[in-house]
Amino acid sequence: MKSVDIKAYPIILSTRSNGLTFVPSSNAFNNLIIGVENLKTTSYYDVSSKFASKNVLPIYNINLLARIIYDNSNSKSVILVPKFKSRYGISGTLNIELGENTITGKFRRSYSNYEAMIVRTNYENLSTDKMSEKVEESYNAEVKNYQVNNLNDLAENVEESFELLNRSSYDLIGDKIYLNPLHIFGMDENPFKQEERDFPIDFIYPKTSAYTLTYNIPEGYEVEFLPEAKKYITGSRSLEVGWLVVQDKSQIKIRFNL
C-alpha cells in the first residue's frame, strides 16, 4: 500500500477471547489488522478474513481498544467500536388460508454490514438447498423457491427471497381470526433474563431490525381490533423499539422496528 502512497499502518489488538488490554505489554496483544489513514479518518481492514470489508471486522476483533504503530515506532490507542448501523430487514405479503389453517406468503430478507458478514460466514460452502433447509429450521415452516444474491459481493447487501407456508399459524375461535402481528418472525421470550446486571450489555455493533408485513384480509372478514402504535426508548437511548399497525382497504400493514 505504501508503494502507491497509501498511509497504511499495522494495528495490534487483543481479541475478545483474550480479554481487554489497557496497558501495552509483551502478551497483551494477539492479533493484527491494518489501518489506513486518510485526512482525519482511519479505516480498518482484516485481510485474513474472507468476508471482512472496510470497517467491517470479524466479531472476535471488536474488543474496544487497539494500538496503531507508526513508521517512527510511535503508537497510539484507537477505538474499535463500529459507529455505523448494521441492518436486518424482512418484508412480505401474507395470505390467510382458512380452509387449511395455514398462512402462506412471499418474503424478502436483507442484511447489511455486520449482519451480512455473519450470514456469509454461516452460508459458506452450503448449497442453495442447504440454505433453504436452514430457513425452514429457523421458522419451523415449509420453504419453496429459495434464492440468495450477493453472497460473494462484499460491496452489496445479502438478499434472500422465498415462499413460506406455516401450519396452525393463527387461532380461529367461532367466526373470529386471531393473528400474531409478526407471524413467526417475532421473539418468543425476553432475551434479557438476569434479575441483576453488574455490567452493561455488549451489543457488539449497532444494529437495527426492520419488519414490514402485509396481511391480505380474507374475503367476508373485517378488522375488529388493531394494536395501538407504540414506541419505547431506554433512558440511555441505547435501545429503541416501536410498531405501527394500520388497515389499508383489504390489507393490514405492520411495521416493527428494533
C-alpha positions as CSV (number, residue, x, y, z in Angstrom):
1,M,0.0,0.0,0.0
2,K,2.8,2.4,0.9
3,S,4.3,1.9,-2.6
4,V,1.3,3.8,-4.0
5,D,1.3,6.4,-1.3
6,I,-1.4,4.9,0.9
7,K,-0.8,5.6,4.6
8,A,-1.2,2.1,5.9
9,Y,-0.1,1.0,9.3
10,P,-0.3,-2.2,11.4
11,I,-2.8,-2.2,14.3
12,I,-2.2,-4.7,17.1
13,L,-5.2,-5.8,19.2
14,S,-6.4,-8.2,21.8
15,T,-9.2,-10.5,20.6
16,R,-12.4,-10.8,22.6
17,S,-11.4,-14.2,23.9
18,N,-8.0,-12.8,25.0
19,G,-9.6,-10.1,27.1
20,L,-9.3,-6.3,27.3
21,T,-5.9,-4.6,27.2
22,F,-5.4,-1.1,28.6
23,V,-1.6,-1.2,29.1
24,P,0.8,-2.4,26.3
25,S,2.8,-5.5,27.3
26,S,4.5,-8.4,25.6
27,N,1.5,-10.7,25.9
28,A,-1.3,-8.1,25.8
29,F,-2.0,-8.4,22.0
30,N,-2.6,-11.5,19.9
31,N,-3.9,-10.3,16.6
32,L,-3.1,-7.8,13.8
33,I,-5.2,-5.7,11.3
34,I,-4.4,-2.8,9.0
35,G,-5.3,0.8,9.5
36,V,-5.4,3.2,6.5
37,E,-5.3,6.9,7.3
38,N,-7.0,9.5,5.1
39,L,-7.1,13.1,6.3
40,K,-8.7,12.8,9.8
41,T,-10.2,9.4,9.5
42,T,-8.8,5.8,9.8
43,S,-10.3,2.9,8.1
44,Y,-9.8,-0.7,9.3
45,Y,-9.2,-3.8,7.3
46,D,-8.6,-7.5,8.2
47,V,-7.2,-9.1,5.1
48,S,-7.1,-12.5,6.8
49,S,-10.9,-12.8,6.8
50,K,-12.7,-13.7,3.6
51,F,-15.9,-11.9,4.4
52,A,-14.5,-8.8,6.2
53,S,-14.5,-5.5,4.4
54,K,-13.7,-1.8,5.0
55,N,-14.5,-1.2,8.7
56,V,-16.4,-4.5,9.0
57,L,-14.0,-6.7,11.0
58,P,-14.5,-10.2,12.3
59,I,-16.5,-10.2,15.6
60,Y,-13.6,-11.6,17.5
61,N,-11.6,-8.4,16.7
62,I,-14.1,-6.0,18.1
63,N,-12.8,-5.5,21.6
64,L,-12.9,-1.8,22.3
65,L,-9.2,-0.8,22.3
66,A,-6.3,-1.5,19.9
67,R,-3.0,0.2,19.1
68,I,-1.8,1.6,15.8
69,I,2.0,1.5,15.1
70,Y,3.6,4.3,13.0
71,D,6.8,4.1,11.0
72,N,8.8,6.1,13.6
73,S,7.8,3.5,16.2
74,N,5.3,5.9,17.9
75,S,1.9,4.5,18.6
76,K,-1.5,5.5,19.9
77,S,-4.7,3.9,21.1
78,V,-7.6,3.5,18.7
79,I,-11.2,2.5,19.5
80,L,-12.5,-0.4,17.5
81,V,-16.2,0.2,18.1
82,P,-18.4,0.3,15.0
83,K,-20.2,3.7,14.6
84,F,-22.5,2.7,11.8
85,K,-25.6,0.6,12.0
86,S,-25.9,-2.9,10.5
87,R,-29.4,-3.7,9.3
88,Y,-31.5,-6.8,9.1
89,G,-34.8,-6.4,7.2
90,I,-37.7,-8.7,6.3
91,S,-40.7,-7.8,4.3
92,G,-43.5,-9.9,3.0
93,T,-47.2,-10.3,1.9
94,L,-49.2,-13.0,3.8
95,N,-52.4,-14.8,2.8
96,I,-54.6,-16.5,5.4
97,E,-55.8,-19.8,4.0
98,L,-59.0,-20.5,6.0
99,G,-59.7,-24.0,4.7
100,E,-56.2,-25.3,5.6
101,N,-55.5,-23.3,8.8
102,T,-52.2,-22.1,7.2
103,I,-50.6,-18.8,6.3
104,T,-48.6,-18.6,3.1
105,G,-46.5,-15.7,1.9
106,K,-43.7,-14.4,-0.2
107,F,-40.8,-12.8,1.7
108,R,-37.5,-11.0,1.2
109,R,-34.7,-10.7,3.8
110,S,-31.9,-8.2,3.5
111,Y,-28.6,-7.9,5.5
112,S,-26.0,-5.1,5.6
113,N,-22.6,-4.7,7.1
114,Y,-22.0,-7.0,10.1
115,E,-25.3,-8.7,9.6
116,A,-24.3,-9.5,6.0
117,M,-20.8,-10.8,7.2
118,I,-22.5,-13.2,9.7
119,V,-24.8,-14.6,7.0
120,R,-21.9,-15.0,4.5
121,T,-20.0,-16.9,7.2
122,N,-22.9,-19.1,8.1
123,Y,-23.7,-19.9,4.5
124,E,-20.1,-20.5,3.3
125,N,-19.8,-23.7,1.3
126,L,-23.5,-24.5,1.6
127,S,-25.7,-25.4,-1.4
128,T,-28.8,-23.5,-2.1
129,D,-30.9,-26.5,-0.9
130,K,-29.0,-26.5,2.4
131,M,-29.5,-22.7,2.8
132,S,-33.3,-23.3,2.2
133,E,-33.2,-26.0,4.9
134,K,-31.7,-23.6,7.4
135,V,-34.5,-21.2,6.8
136,E,-37.1,-24.0,7.3
137,E,-35.4,-25.0,10.5
138,S,-35.3,-21.4,11.9
139,Y,-39.0,-20.8,11.2
140,N,-40.3,-24.4,11.5
141,A,-42.1,-23.9,8.2
142,E,-42.1,-25.1,4.7
143,V,-40.0,-23.1,2.3
144,K,-40.2,-23.0,-1.5
145,N,-38.4,-21.2,-4.4
146,Y,-35.5,-20.0,-2.2
147,Q,-33.0,-17.7,-3.8
148,V,-30.0,-15.7,-2.4
149,N,-27.9,-13.0,-4.0
150,N,-24.6,-11.2,-3.3
151,L,-23.1,-13.8,-1.0
152,N,-19.7,-13.1,-2.6
153,D,-20.1,-9.4,-3.5
154,L,-19.0,-7.7,-0.3
155,A,-20.0,-4.3,-1.7
156,E,-23.7,-5.2,-1.7
157,N,-26.2,-6.3,0.8
158,V,-27.1,-10.0,1.0
159,E,-30.6,-10.5,-0.3
160,E,-32.8,-13.6,0.1
161,S,-36.3,-14.4,-1.3
162,F,-38.5,-17.3,-0.6
163,E,-42.1,-18.5,-0.3
164,L,-43.2,-19.8,3.1
165,L,-46.1,-22.0,4.4
166,N,-46.7,-22.2,8.1
167,R,-49.3,-24.5,9.6
168,S,-51.6,-23.8,12.6
169,S,-50.3,-20.2,12.5
170,Y,-53.5,-18.4,13.7
171,D,-56.4,-19.1,16.0
172,L,-59.9,-19.4,14.7
173,I,-62.4,-19.1,17.6
174,G,-66.0,-19.1,16.4
175,D,-66.1,-16.8,13.4
176,K,-63.1,-14.7,14.5
177,I,-59.5,-14.9,13.5
178,Y,-56.7,-14.0,15.9
179,L,-53.3,-13.2,14.5
180,N,-49.8,-12.7,15.8
181,P,-48.9,-9.4,14.1
182,L,-45.3,-10.5,13.5
183,H,-46.4,-14.0,12.5
184,I,-43.4,-16.3,13.1
185,F,-40.7,-13.6,12.9
186,G,-41.0,-12.2,16.5
187,M,-39.3,-13.2,19.7
188,D,-40.9,-15.9,21.8
189,E,-39.2,-14.8,25.0
190,N,-37.3,-11.9,26.6
191,P,-33.5,-12.3,25.9
192,F,-32.6,-10.3,29.0
193,K,-33.3,-12.7,31.8
194,Q,-30.8,-11.7,34.6
195,E,-32.5,-10.2,37.7
196,E,-29.4,-8.2,38.5
197,R,-26.9,-6.9,36.0
198,D,-23.4,-5.7,37.1
199,F,-22.1,-4.7,33.7
200,P,-23.7,-3.1,30.6
201,I,-25.0,-5.2,27.8
202,D,-22.5,-5.6,25.0
203,F,-24.4,-5.5,21.7
204,I,-21.0,-5.7,19.8
205,Y,-22.2,-3.4,17.0
206,P,-25.1,-1.0,16.4
207,K,-28.0,-2.9,14.8
208,T,-31.5,-2.2,13.5
209,S,-34.1,-4.8,12.7
210,A,-37.0,-3.8,10.4
211,Y,-40.1,-5.9,9.8
212,T,-42.7,-4.9,7.2
213,L,-45.5,-7.3,6.8
214,T,-48.8,-7.1,4.9
215,Y,-51.7,-9.4,5.6
216,N,-54.4,-9.8,3.0
217,I,-57.8,-9.8,4.8
218,P,-59.8,-12.9,3.8
219,E,-63.0,-12.3,1.8
220,G,-66.0,-11.7,4.0
221,Y,-64.0,-10.6,7.0
222,E,-63.4,-7.2,8.5
223,V,-61.0,-5.9,11.1
224,E,-62.4,-5.6,14.6
225,F,-59.3,-4.7,16.6
226,L,-55.7,-3.5,15.9
227,P,-52.9,-2.9,18.4
228,E,-52.1,0.7,19.1
229,A,-48.9,2.3,17.8
230,K,-46.2,2.3,20.4
231,K,-42.6,3.5,20.8
232,Y,-40.2,2.9,23.7
233,I,-36.7,4.3,24.2
234,T,-34.4,3.4,27.1
235,G,-33.0,6.1,29.3
236,S,-29.6,5.7,27.8
237,R,-31.1,5.7,24.3
238,S,-29.2,2.6,23.5
239,L,-32.3,0.6,22.7
240,E,-35.4,1.7,20.8
241,V,-38.5,-0.3,19.8
242,G,-41.7,0.7,18.0
243,W,-44.5,-0.6,15.9
244,L,-47.4,0.6,13.8
245,V,-50.4,-1.5,12.7
246,V,-52.9,0.0,10.2
247,Q,-55.6,-1.1,7.9
248,D,-55.4,-0.1,4.3
249,K,-58.6,-1.2,2.5
250,S,-58.4,-5.0,2.3
251,Q,-55.0,-5.3,4.0
252,I,-53.4,-5.0,7.4
253,K,-50.0,-3.4,7.3
254,I,-47.5,-3.8,10.1
255,R,-44.2,-2.1,10.7
256,F,-42.0,-3.1,13.6
257,N,-38.5,-1.6,14.2
258,L,-36.0,-2.6,16.9
